[in-house]
Amino acid sequence: MKLIINALKGFWSILRRPSKAAVGIVLFMGFAGGLMFWGAFNTGMEATNTEEFCSGCHAPIVAEIRETIHYANRSGVRAICSDCHVPHAWTDKIIRKVQASKELFAYFVTQTINSPEKFKERRAHLAEREWARMKKNDSLECRNCHNFEFMDFSEQSPRSVRQHSTALASGEKTCVDCHKGIAHRLPDMHKVEGWN
């Protein structure tokens, strides 16, 4: 124990003297600390983007996607929760993660959505909030995978071609205007404007 204390005292005395070694050690420690922080932070961010993490609180909702084309399809491409609910750009991702902390608060502290019954009561509100977020960002998460410029209109129904080539192309509408419920069951839609 005395050896450790003496080593720490010696290390501290080196740091207290304005020497090149002290400056180098401080810079190295700052760099190493920054790398460790960044690694831990990034690992945590990626861990919260997994389907397993989401299903910890949203198991029934995660199960719904397994019944959609985003889970099983002819091309073998699978979307998970974070593909649609977390932007891919780093700064947008950080903003969304901060917003999501409110959802953790609602689940664990206020317990407003911590049971299937409570979630069902708030489902319409939560869906409308998510649709508004996606409309505001021009369905950015959809566009991460679905690029309008590469759409093959010959493979689409006449109705889809009409909508995609006019309203979507002009910017009048965005993906979420027509594709609500593409991955989840819809809430009661009788109060949603423009929904037929």
Disulfide bonds with the S-S distance in Angstrom:
none
